[in-house]
Amino acid sequence: MSAINRQSETTKQYGRGATIPYFTLAFAIILFIIPSGLFAQVSSETDSIQEEALQFRQLSIENGLLDNEIEDIIQDKNGFIWLATGQGLVKYDGINYNNYYHSVKKLDSISSNITTSISEDQNGNIWVGSENGLNRLASNASGFKRYFHDPQTTTSLANNHVHDLLVDGTNRLWVATESTLH
């Protein structure tokens, strides 16, 4: 009888005859609790290190930017920063600005200085929405191809005022105009 009592003090009955010694259960609990506390501390220290390293640099008209109001911003696969502004499109390499303006004399210039959105497709083409159409700057070109609303063509933009652009995972360009999503 004393052997049975001793067994009930050191083991607990689980299910159909299975027993787990208390010290094994305690060991398993300690094994899972202590490491989770250690990981939480490491994560906390990493977060504070990252916060300390975060630095901001201001780009503005004073140091060469076209406009202080930025409508959209992306970084392309080559590391360049593209900015959509109300005064034109800006390509920034970290030091210099390359500005793209509309010109009535150049048919391959951007369709409007009021740019609203930017996206890059998987081929490296930069797509730019504006208040006057959609523009594509091919990765190997210096000029833009323009896309406008054409009432005679059902597959053209429904409206020239492009609000937003998105290239999805299948490299499909989504265009949000003032009246329709294409």
Helices and strands as residue ranges (DSSP letters): H 2-10, E 11-14, E 18-21, H 22-53, G 61-63, E 70-75, E 81-85, E 88-92, E 97-100, E 115-120, E 126-130, E 133-137, E 144-147, E 162-167, E 173-177
